[in-house]
């Protein structure tokens, strides 16, 4: 098989003793160590799995097939971070690492960043949901100045803010490897946006940028509009906002008129004034490269539809699931249906049905 998903073991195993936990971890270790076909491993949350990460990482050190590792937990310990870093130092096959969580991390991300300075195989790094401290952001930025392998960096909802965005932007003045950056949902305001746009006037490697849901109603995206006038390498740009009122749309439209690289622009969930719509219509009639346009409102879509059809531009809309609900869904694992004594769902529901059948008889 090529894909393995590990979730919390049956509740009876979870509660008995650490000895049962050790047996469970050892089984996973032996499986990974000797498996010759597994390419994707998904590790769910839970106390046993959190303690078992060290054993799993030991096996991945020598595994020669695993390419993607997804770890979802509520809290990353320093010991787990060290285990991941040792694994990244030895493993020469893993290309994608996704670490999903909702805790605050500091020295943990510093440890992982240090080893990524010398790692030459990992191309995709995702740290979604972790509240990374400023020291952690600095460690990531320093790593980006040296790392020559990571092409996709996802820092969605990681508490970057303006101060962190400025540090990341400085790294992108040097980095010539990363092609996709996601800093969605990080409360980045005017100073951060300005730093990012200035960096991308120098950087011509990045092709995809997601700066949506950054509370930009209180800032100004005019700097991004100015960037579009001079940057021809950015092919995908996401600007959607939960706050809907975004300043500077008209300047972005001016940038679109002369831009020769952008192929996809997403402004989903953003309210546009009449003058913004007219500016966008004008930009679309002049621009020769845009192929996809994200619009979140039907009235705006109706006004732009004719022009988009004439230009062969596809109109689309992203439907965003609330982030924290998404985290809960991923981290929650229900008890095993076999464990009827403590299970809430779905086995408990089955017991009720059985009782009803007995009463009917």
Buried (B, 14 or more C-beta within 10 A) or exposed (E): EEEBEBBBBBBBBBEEEEEBBBEBBEEBBEBBBEBEEBBBBBBBBBEBBBBBBBBBBBBBBEBEBBBBBBBBBBBBBEEBBBBBBBBBEEBEEBBBBBBBBBEBBBBBBBBBBBBBBEBEEBBBBBBBBBBBBBEBBBBBBBBBEEBEBBBBBBBBBBBBBBBBBBBBBBBBBEBEBBBBBBBBBBBBBBBBBBBBBBBBBEBEEBBBBBBBBBBBBEBBBBBBBBBBBEBBEBBBBBBBBBBEEBBBBBBBBBBBBEBEBBBBBBBBBBBBEEEBBBBBBBBBEEBEEBEBBBBBBEEBBEBBEEBBEEBEBEBEBEEBEEBEEBBEEBBEBEBBBEBEEBBEEEBBEEEEEEEEEEEEE
